[in-house]
């Protein structure tokens, strides 16, 4: 269809490009321009603003904005539509910051690309403000992005401009991108400022850098914290604030320290402070300074690690099962399910448990035992008594000392008696004292000294104490084996998970078709009653973007979503499921199979790692058993030798006594 233009030209409409609440957009047949036709012709202030925009031409924004170029006249002087430069960039910015959409539409985009887009976005805002234009209605659909990262501002007919000293306002906005001071305010009655735009810009930059998460979507820290995004914005409840008291980041959200300290400070200034917000130029400079600090991760060329971090954050997410930047799928990526061998895992753990049981049996010997008056454990004391009874005959020197002492005693007694009878008692006493002194001198002779007995018993006590202390250390190690048991339980859980995924893989053709079907239905304002754009943004911050992501339990974990809203979303998903028809004749493409296998690949690789760890742990436990057994054997040998030495010392001491002990 052909339309007459306000500049005297004619334009012919081609295929439809899209449709919104205000009108329909067509591509012009010249391929260079686009036509927007309103559902209802514009009149009044809105028409005046559009005429003023056309008169201002592009204000130098031709490369960054789809500015109105000419008007299409309607009945009675109204405006039926306008012509603008066609935006060659194919994607809404939402499709770039959303992990799900980006995976499908820009599969090779990485974090460096997102930083690049954020810098270009800041440059476009700076150009608009430099031209005296206030964007006003900043939102998830007001920016288009190209495959090369270039951006273009669209929906320019809603912008706020000033002509002849008169401000032509932007009367619309989206709550999730509206600053706190304008929440709940009639936007048609407000002159917007560049500082208001700066809030929406900061939100879009945050979503680009943090995988679509909204800075004001989080989990409550305290009772009564806001559970929807507009209320959180009004309360300045920035979920990633350093001293945040109301909200914390949602699960699986990238941490704020992912970006440089300068960018963290700019986000705090934009969302938590009450002073002027960072300008687009400040954002552009900070992002351009941050981009060169990104280095390719050695483990994955799809990951970039900022220089201020010690480890790749995206690898950590991968290990946790959140794949923000999946590796491109290639033809050689099929899984080798033969590498999954639960029997090998069980065999390794049987070895571990056998070694642990034997170690614990050794440790059981360290249970407290009765210490008798000698200071020795009762069992060792009994062994000593038995060794004395069954021990070797005393040494000859010990026997000679015994005979010498007894001879001295007889001689002393005879002399003392003679002295009493023939001399005097005093002299007899002196003879007895001399005899006792001789006995004491015999005590000091080597071979039967009581000091040798005490020394041998002290050595025996020392050896027993050392054995006791070593076995106590074994008990402590055995107590720590609960951690090993938990590791085995985790391994068994992993086996169950892999078997479940194998079953799902067998049903993959139907599930892949169903998943692909449901993902064709993104959450939109008209999808479910009571789910507006702010709630859609809230759900996206918790990883729920399409019918394929709907899960009742997951939805109930999102702040502000109760059973009613969860049931509505599940009903919407289930209604879509009923429209699905499985086509068994439709062969799965290799890419579809590999995409489904990706869920299995990580736990399978994890299992292989756990299997290797289990085998190593089995070797560790077996070496530990051998070491413990050798230590115990060495202790027992030392105690046996000490018992034998103490028995010999006791036997010799008894043999050398004045009155020999029976059996000596």
Secondary structure, DSSP 8 states (H G I E B T S, - for coil): -EEEBTTS-EEEEEEEEEE-SSEEEEEETTSSEEEEEEEEEE-THHHHHHHHHHHTTTTT-TTTB--EEEEEE-GGG-EEEEEEE-----EEHHHHH-HHHHHHH-TT--HHHHHHHHHHHHHHHHHHHHTT-B-----TTSEEE-TTS-EEE--GGG-BEEETTEEE------GGGS-GGGTTS-GGG----HHHHHHHHHHHHHHHHTTT--TT-EEESSTT---SHHHHHHTT--TT-TT-SSEEE-TT---GGGS-HHHHHHHHHHHT-SS----HHHHHHHHHHHHTTEEEETTEEEEEEETT-SS-HHHHHHHTT--SS-----TT----GGG--HHHHHHHHHHHHHHHHHHHHHHHTTS---B-TTSSBHHHHHHHHHHHHSS----HHHHHHHHHHHHHHHHHHHHHHHHHHHS-HHHHHHHHHHHHHHHHHHHTSTTS-HHHHHHHHHHHHHHHHHHHHHHHHHHHHHHTHHHHHHHHHHHHHHHHHHHHHHHHHHTHHHHHHHHHHHTTSB--TTTSTT--HHHHHHHHHTT--BGGG--HHHHHTSTT--HHHHHHHHHHHHHHHHH----TTS---HHHHHHHHHHHHHHHHHHHHHHHHHHHHHHHHHHHHHHHHHHHHHHHHHHHHHHHHHHHHHHHHHHTSSS--TT-
